[in-house]
Amino acid sequence: MPRKNREGGGEGFRIAGAMIPSLIPLMLRLGKTYLKFKKNAQKAGRIFEKELRANGIDKKTAREMTEIYLDSSRILSAFDFSDMMNRA
């Protein structure tokens, strides 16, 4: 005779088992979107630097300004984890 689940005993595993199949396509789409975002950001950075150079800004300054411009597209840099790492 099968044993009944204890109160709340296996429910977490059942929920996780139901969610995993739907998470895989979601993670794949998220990865694809992230890569497309990075590609577009790099392209925009090249165009930005090219326009700066065309308008008379020296190469070093244009490169620095482009880095600042591209920092806004770096998702992980938006979260400052250095504080957490220093506390550990």
C-alpha positions in Angstrom: 0.0 0.0 0.0 1.5 3.4 -1.0 2.4 5.7 1.8 0.8 9.1 1.8 3.0 12.1 1.7 3.7 13.6 5.1 2.2 17.1 5.4 4.2 19.3 3.0 6.9 16.7 2.7 7.3 16.2 -1.0 5.4 19.1 -2.4 8.5 21.3 -3.0 10.0 18.6 -5.2 6.8 18.3 -7.1 6.5 22.0 -7.7 10.2 22.2 -8.7 9.7 19.2 -11.1 6.8 21.0 -12.7 8.7 24.3 -13.1 12.0 23.0 -14.6 10.6 22.1 -18.0 9.3 25.6 -18.5 12.5 27.2 -17.1 14.7 25.7 -19.8 13.2 27.5 -22.8 12.9 30.7 -20.7 16.7 30.6 -19.9 17.5 29.9 -23.5 15.5 32.9 -24.6 17.1 35.0 -21.9 20.5 34.0 -23.1 19.6 34.8 -26.7 18.3 38.2 -25.7 21.4 39.0 -23.6 23.7 38.1 -26.5 21.7 40.2 -28.9 21.8 43.1 -26.4 25.5 42.8 -26.1 26.0 42.7 -29.8 23.9 45.8 -30.4 25.7 47.6 -27.6 29.1 46.9 -29.1 27.9 48.0 -32.5 26.5 51.2 -31.0 29.9 51.7 -29.2 31.8 51.4 -32.5 29.4 54.0 -34.1 29.7 56.3 -31.2 33.5 56.2 -31.2 33.6 56.7 -35.0 31.4 59.8 -34.8 33.5 61.2 -32.0 36.6 60.8 -34.1 34.9 62.3 -37.1 34.0 65.3 -35.1 37.6 66.0 -34.1 38.0 64.2 -30.7 41.4 62.6 -30.3 41.6 58.8 -30.3 42.4 58.4 -26.5 39.6 60.7 -25.4 37.1 59.0 -27.9 38.1 55.6 -26.5 37.6 56.7 -22.9 34.2 58.3 -23.7 33.2 55.1 -25.5 34.1 53.0 -22.5 31.9 55.3 -20.3 29.1 55.0 -22.9 29.4 51.2 -22.9 29.5 50.9 -19.1 25.8 51.7 -19.1 25.1 48.5 -21.2 27.0 46.2 -18.8 24.3 44.6 -16.8 26.5 43.1 -14.1 28.2 46.4 -13.4 24.8 47.8 -12.5 25.0 45.7 -9.4 27.9 46.4 -7.1 28.9 43.1 -5.7 32.3 44.2 -4.5 30.8 45.2 -1.1 29.5 41.6 -0.6 32.8 40.1 -1.7 34.7 42.2 0.8 32.5 41.2 3.7 32.9 37.5 3.1 
